[in-house]
Amino acid sequence: MDAALKKGVALVVVVFIGFYLFTDPTGLAGFTRDGADAIWSGLQRLFDALQQFIRTLTA
């Protein structure tokens, strides 16, 4: 019963966020832009750290 309640609450939250984002197109655009920026920034930091690690190993 507890797992079903958690899934139900998660579903309600996802539906609410989806409804809010699709009824506010500028909010959806900003959310998408910010999310893409965060993912790109994270990937850049990951690859920079990986390059630094490889340079340290081969030095």
N, C-alpha and C positions, 0 to 999 in steps of 0.2 A: 504494500500500500504506500509506503514511504517513497519508493522509487517512482511510482506512478504520479505522486504529488509533485515531486521534483521535476519530472518530465512535463507535467502540465503547466507548472509555473514557468519553466523555460520556454515552452511553446507560447504562452500568453505574452511573455516579454518580447520574444522574436516577432510575433504578429503585431504588437504595439509599435515596436521600432519600425517595422516594415510599413505599417500604415502611416506613421508619422513622416517617414522619408518620402513615400510616394505621394503624399498630399502636400508636401512642401518641396517642390523641385529644386529650389536653390539650396535647400538643406541637403538634399541628395547629392547635388553637384559638389558642394563643399565637403561633404563626408567622403565622397569618392576621391576628390583631389587630395585631401589630407591623408587618406589611407594610402593612396598611391605614393605620395611623397614620403610617408613613413616607411613603406616597404622598400622604396628605392634607396633611401638613406641607410636603412639597415643592411641592405645588400652591399652597398658601397663600403660600409664599415667592416662587414664580414670579409670581403675580398681584400681590403687593405690589411686587415689583421692576418689573413692567410698568406699574403705576399710577404709581410714582415716575418712571419714564422718560417717560411721557406728560405728567405734570405738569411735568417739567423742559423738555420740548420746547415746551409751550404757555405757559410763564412768560415 
